[in-house]
Amino acid sequence: MHFAEPLLLQSGASLRDYMLMYETYGTLNADHSNAVLVCHALNASHHVAGEYEGKPKSTGWWDNMVGPGKPLDTDKFFVIGINNLGSCFGSTGPMHTNPATGKPYGAAFPVVTVEDWVSAQARLADQLGIQQFAAVMGGSLGGMQALAWSIMYPERLRHCVVIASTAKLSAQNIAFNDVARQAILSDPDYHGGDFYAHGVVPKNGLRVARMVGHITYLSDDDMAEKFGRKLRDIAESGDYKFGFGVDFEIESYLRYQGDKFSEYFDANTYLLITKALDYFDPARKHGGDLATTLASTKARFFLASFTTDWRFSPERSREIVQALVSNRRQVTYAEIDAPHGHDAFLLEDARYMNMVRAYYGQVWKEIEGTV
Amino acid sequence: MNFNELSAARPDLAFIAHWVDNKAHVLDVGCGDGVMMDYLQSDKQCSGYGIEIADDKVLASTQRGVQVVQQDMENGLGLFGDNSFDTVLCLSSLQMMKHVEALLRDIVRVGKEAIVSFPNFAYWPHRVALLKGRMPVSESLPYEWYDTPNVRCATITDFRDLAQECGLEVIECVALAEGKRVSFLPNLRGDLAVFRLRKK
């Protein structure tokens, strides 16, 4: 959807006009009360569920969660997947033409924040005639957007579903993000962000960025179980190769993940998104007091965290729960004992899926008027 | 859930529910499948949360529309501020805690009033079992000694002492047998002890 009205961003910059990519699943009911907005995490897009025709590898990133009969049941709910500004998956981003110069934005694409994304999403909701969402939902960075929705537009969502997320990143989180950014910024092919003009992409930087990120999404135990110290390549003598090539399985896996990522993801987008993560801190305006920050919210909340997630640990979710209960908000919180680290929020875990299903079951009863 | 349904399912909870005021803000520590909060919400317009650790019970509570926070009560009630609830319930859960005293103090910290229930170890069939040289197994203590989740065994008299030591006022103390009040020789004839407490 194209928006001709300029969007003023938190940084003070503005986007003159822009596109937002979105996808919908299910049917909007007559009184528009069954719409659920799904906000995406770092490297995902508007393509939440299902496959594109003739493309068997195009399964949506949250296909186990969203679809007919799934925890977020598209036979009942009208689900909207949206792609954020600055992304490389269709919404206006750094590789699009800057109307001011006629060239790709590149480094000139303004820094966007979680709040900017939410403002843009609200405009899309206006256009679709959705005054109030049954729920706004997201995991990780998507959970930050859902939380921002509850603060910025308290009347516009009845439920706020925040999975494996936080109200602000820790210094350690920011540190990892900066290592990833430095990998990109120091790649000679980055060309100050204007690599499009040079016909190259900073593949090596992106690859390292993804490798660092990927490590933080897994748990130590999970990595130990999957890879341990298994060797991929050994010398004929059966000994190590004593070099800097790929010896261990984990090295091979991370390089593979890094390579794959560097082929489809845009370096400028990675910089923008990690910075949006770093900047998110809605309590900052209230002297760091999260309870005061959340006092304006009206939604009912569902939060879930995973015990082995050290990137967005349960402690971070508990901070949100604590701030909500001090405001007497309705909140349900599941702390799932899953082994997969941060990635658990995207994976199949019966306890997790059943909780989300049960929660949406209640949301649905409310829509039907049986509660 | 209405009162008749609650009485049929859990007569002990039906008795205790009378002590909770309409529209009270309630914390149910160890809420199980959420049946008590379900009743208090729908019949007495109460608000509040359950706390529960077990996955299946957290799920059951959510399916009932009870707001539940999944947490190990052994870690205390640090999520909640002082006097933030009108009533804190801890029903047939305290005996499963290692740190009973710490949790009890926390319960009365966050609640203006607390209602605590636990199986009375001095119930006469339990005494008979011990006289016969066996650990008691009964409807209120349905576990064998080696698989019981109850790590603390107390009698009504014992608990009264602990409440005193914690500086708590016992507003009411009732012994129930099969959900009905026992007035004569309660520590002998009651299988469930119920205390209503507040800070002195």
Interface residues (C-beta under 8 A of the other chain):
Chain A: R300 R318 V321 Q322 V325 S326 R328 Q330 V331 T332 Y333 A334 E335 I336 D337 R351 N354 M355 A358 Y359 G361 Q362 K365 V371
Chain B: H25 S47 Y49 D55 V58 L59 T62 Q63 G65 Q67 V68 V69 Q70 Q71 G78 L79 F80 G81 S84
